[in-house]
Amino acid sequence: MKELESVDLGELVESGLLLCINNNYLHPLGLSLKVSSTSGNKSLEILRTDDPEGFAYETDIPKEIQDTIKNVTEQFNSLVTTKHETRKTNVGFVEQPLS
């Protein structure tokens, strides 16, 4: 396995990946990842709500945000497909068996 490298939290936000993960996966479950910055130090927080509908954006989502979510989701889904195919070919599974 290659050496692991850290991803800057700012990069996660700027790329739109955090928005995609929140919107498509976590918000429906009532969870949200949030990057906070205190004195220049970034940290990742996990927020939770007990609302049955989970987290929801306001009804009037700006077009720019809608476009970002759509574009990043398409890129993310394409990357996932490619990574899944590579992983299946190289190690024989996508999700590693736990037993």
ChimeraX commands (.cxc) that place a marker at each C-alpha (Angstrom):
marker #1 position 0.00,0.00,0.00 radius 0.5
marker #1 position 1.22,3.49,-0.80 radius 0.5
marker #1 position 1.96,5.97,1.96 radius 0.5
marker #1 position -1.11,7.81,3.24 radius 0.5
marker #1 position -1.33,11.57,3.05 radius 0.5
marker #1 position -3.59,14.00,4.84 radius 0.5
marker #1 position -6.12,16.08,2.95 radius 0.5
marker #1 position -6.47,19.67,4.09 radius 0.5
marker #1 position -9.97,20.38,5.39 radius 0.5
marker #1 position -10.06,23.56,3.30 radius 0.5
marker #1 position -9.57,21.42,0.19 radius 0.5
marker #1 position -12.52,19.27,1.25 radius 0.5
marker #1 position -14.71,22.38,1.41 radius 0.5
marker #1 position -13.34,24.15,-1.69 radius 0.5
marker #1 position -13.70,21.07,-3.89 radius 0.5
marker #1 position -17.38,20.78,-2.97 radius 0.5
marker #1 position -16.84,17.24,-1.69 radius 0.5
marker #1 position -18.01,18.12,1.83 radius 0.5
marker #1 position -21.19,19.61,0.36 radius 0.5
marker #1 position -21.75,16.44,-1.69 radius 0.5
marker #1 position -21.16,14.08,1.26 radius 0.5
marker #1 position -23.48,16.10,3.48 radius 0.5
marker #1 position -26.27,16.52,0.93 radius 0.5
marker #1 position -26.29,13.00,-0.49 radius 0.5
marker #1 position -25.38,10.83,2.48 radius 0.5
marker #1 position -25.37,12.49,5.89 radius 0.5
marker #1 position -28.21,15.04,5.87 radius 0.5
marker #1 position -30.91,12.39,5.25 radius 0.5
marker #1 position -29.55,10.55,8.32 radius 0.5
marker #1 position -29.72,13.67,10.49 radius 0.5
marker #1 position -25.94,14.16,10.45 radius 0.5
marker #1 position -23.73,16.90,9.04 radius 0.5
marker #1 position -19.99,17.45,8.82 radius 0.5
marker #1 position -18.86,21.01,9.50 radius 0.5
marker #1 position -15.41,22.51,9.16 radius 0.5
marker #1 position -14.68,25.10,11.84 radius 0.5
marker #1 position -11.76,27.48,11.99 radius 0.5
marker #1 position -10.41,28.90,15.22 radius 0.5
marker #1 position -7.26,31.04,15.15 radius 0.5
marker #1 position -6.39,29.57,11.76 radius 0.5
marker #1 position -6.72,25.97,12.95 radius 0.5
marker #1 position -9.35,23.95,11.11 radius 0.5
marker #1 position -11.27,21.16,12.76 radius 0.5
marker #1 position -14.03,18.83,11.65 radius 0.5
marker #1 position -17.22,18.65,13.69 radius 0.5
marker #1 position -20.11,16.22,13.36 radius 0.5
marker #1 position -23.54,17.75,13.99 radius 0.5
marker #1 position -26.67,15.72,14.70 radius 0.5
marker #1 position -30.37,16.51,14.73 radius 0.5
marker #1 position -33.27,14.46,16.01 radius 0.5
marker #1 position -35.63,15.95,13.41 radius 0.5
marker #1 position -37.24,13.05,11.50 radius 0.5
marker #1 position -36.46,14.68,8.13 radius 0.5
marker #1 position -32.79,15.16,9.00 radius 0.5
marker #1 position -30.98,18.27,7.83 radius 0.5
marker #1 position -32.65,20.20,5.02 radius 0.5
marker #1 position -31.57,23.30,3.14 radius 0.5
marker #1 position -33.86,26.27,2.98 radius 0.5
marker #1 position -36.48,25.98,0.24 radius 0.5
marker #1 position -34.75,28.59,-1.94 radius 0.5
marker #1 position -31.33,27.07,-2.57 radius 0.5
marker #1 position -29.24,29.52,-4.62 radius 0.5
marker #1 position -28.64,28.30,-8.19 radius 0.5
marker #1 position -24.89,28.45,-7.62 radius 0.5
marker #1 position -25.20,25.97,-4.74 radius 0.5
marker #1 position -27.55,23.74,-6.74 radius 0.5
marker #1 position -25.08,23.69,-9.63 radius 0.5
marker #1 position -22.18,22.92,-7.29 radius 0.5
marker #1 position -24.05,20.03,-5.70 radius 0.5
marker #1 position -25.01,18.65,-9.11 radius 0.5
marker #1 position -21.51,18.96,-10.60 radius 0.5
marker #1 position -19.68,17.58,-7.59 radius 0.5
marker #1 position -22.17,14.72,-7.25 radius 0.5
marker #1 position -21.61,13.77,-10.90 radius 0.5
marker #1 position -17.83,13.90,-10.45 radius 0.5
marker #1 position -18.06,11.98,-7.18 radius 0.5
marker #1 position -20.26,9.25,-8.70 radius 0.5
marker #1 position -17.89,8.88,-11.64 radius 0.5
marker #1 position -14.90,8.60,-9.29 radius 0.5
marker #1 position -16.75,6.06,-7.12 radius 0.5
marker #1 position -17.54,3.92,-10.17 radius 0.5
marker #1 position -13.91,3.97,-11.29 radius 0.5
marker #1 position -12.56,3.28,-7.80 radius 0.5
marker #1 position -15.05,0.44,-7.27 radius 0.5
marker #1 position -14.03,-1.21,-10.56 radius 0.5
marker #1 position -10.33,-0.88,-9.70 radius 0.5
marker #1 position -10.83,-2.17,-6.18 radius 0.5
marker #1 position -12.93,-5.15,-7.35 radius 0.5
marker #1 position -10.26,-6.04,-9.94 radius 0.5
marker #1 position -7.30,-5.64,-7.60 radius 0.5
marker #1 position -8.56,-7.02,-4.26 radius 0.5
marker #1 position -11.69,-8.95,-5.25 radius 0.5
marker #1 position -14.26,-6.85,-3.40 radius 0.5
marker #1 position -15.63,-3.32,-3.11 radius 0.5
marker #1 position -16.72,-3.44,0.52 radius 0.5
marker #1 position -14.24,-5.43,2.57 radius 0.5
marker #1 position -15.85,-8.47,4.23 radius 0.5
marker #1 position -15.79,-8.22,8.01 radius 0.5
marker #1 position -15.42,-11.93,8.64 radius 0.5
marker link #1:1,2 radius 0.2
marker link #1:2,3 radius 0.2
marker link #1:3,4 radius 0.2
marker link #1:4,5 radius 0.2
marker link #1:5,6 radius 0.2
marker link #1:6,7 radius 0.2
marker link #1:7,8 radius 0.2
marker link #1:8,9 radius 0.2
marker link #1:9,10 radius 0.2
marker link #1:10,11 radius 0.2
marker link #1:11,12 radius 0.2
marker link #1:12,13 radius 0.2
marker link #1:13,14 radius 0.2
marker link #1:14,15 radius 0.2
marker link #1:15,16 radius 0.2
marker link #1:16,17 radius 0.2
marker link #1:17,18 radius 0.2
marker link #1:18,19 radius 0.2
marker link #1:19,20 radius 0.2
marker link #1:20,21 radius 0.2
marker link #1:21,22 radius 0.2
marker link #1:22,23 radius 0.2
marker link #1:23,24 radius 0.2
marker link #1:24,25 radius 0.2
marker link #1:25,26 radius 0.2
marker link #1:26,27 radius 0.2
marker link #1:27,28 radius 0.2
marker link #1:28,29 radius 0.2
marker link #1:29,30 radius 0.2
marker link #1:30,31 radius 0.2
marker link #1:31,32 radius 0.2
marker link #1:32,33 radius 0.2
marker link #1:33,34 radius 0.2
marker link #1:34,35 radius 0.2
marker link #1:35,36 radius 0.2
marker link #1:36,37 radius 0.2
marker link #1:37,38 radius 0.2
marker link #1:38,39 radius 0.2
marker link #1:39,40 radius 0.2
marker link #1:40,41 radius 0.2
marker link #1:41,42 radius 0.2
marker link #1:42,43 radius 0.2
marker link #1:43,44 radius 0.2
marker link #1:44,45 radius 0.2
marker link #1:45,46 radius 0.2
marker link #1:46,47 radius 0.2
marker link #1:47,48 radius 0.2
marker link #1:48,49 radius 0.2
marker link #1:49,50 radius 0.2
marker link #1:50,51 radius 0.2
marker link #1:51,52 radius 0.2
marker link #1:52,53 radius 0.2
marker link #1:53,54 radius 0.2
marker link #1:54,55 radius 0.2
marker link #1:55,56 radius 0.2
marker link #1:56,57 radius 0.2
marker link #1:57,58 radius 0.2
marker link #1:58,59 radius 0.2
marker link #1:59,60 radius 0.2
marker link #1:60,61 radius 0.2
marker link #1:61,62 radius 0.2
marker link #1:62,63 radius 0.2
marker link #1:63,64 radius 0.2
marker link #1:64,65 radius 0.2
marker link #1:65,66 radius 0.2
marker link #1:66,67 radius 0.2
marker link #1:67,68 radius 0.2
marker link #1:68,69 radius 0.2
marker link #1:69,70 radius 0.2
marker link #1:70,71 radius 0.2
marker link #1:71,72 radius 0.2
marker link #1:72,73 radius 0.2
marker link #1:73,74 radius 0.2
marker link #1:74,75 radius 0.2
marker link #1:75,76 radius 0.2
marker link #1:76,77 radius 0.2
marker link #1:77,78 radius 0.2
marker link #1:78,79 radius 0.2
marker link #1:79,80 radius 0.2
marker link #1:80,81 radius 0.2
marker link #1:81,82 radius 0.2
marker link #1:82,83 radius 0.2
marker link #1:83,84 radius 0.2
marker link #1:84,85 radius 0.2
marker link #1:85,86 radius 0.2
marker link #1:86,87 radius 0.2
marker link #1:87,88 radius 0.2
marker link #1:88,89 radius 0.2
marker link #1:89,90 radius 0.2
marker link #1:90,91 radius 0.2
marker link #1:91,92 radius 0.2
marker link #1:92,93 radius 0.2
marker link #1:93,94 radius 0.2
marker link #1:94,95 radius 0.2
marker link #1:95,96 radius 0.2
marker link #1:96,97 radius 0.2
marker link #1:97,98 radius 0.2
marker link #1:98,99 radius 0.2
view
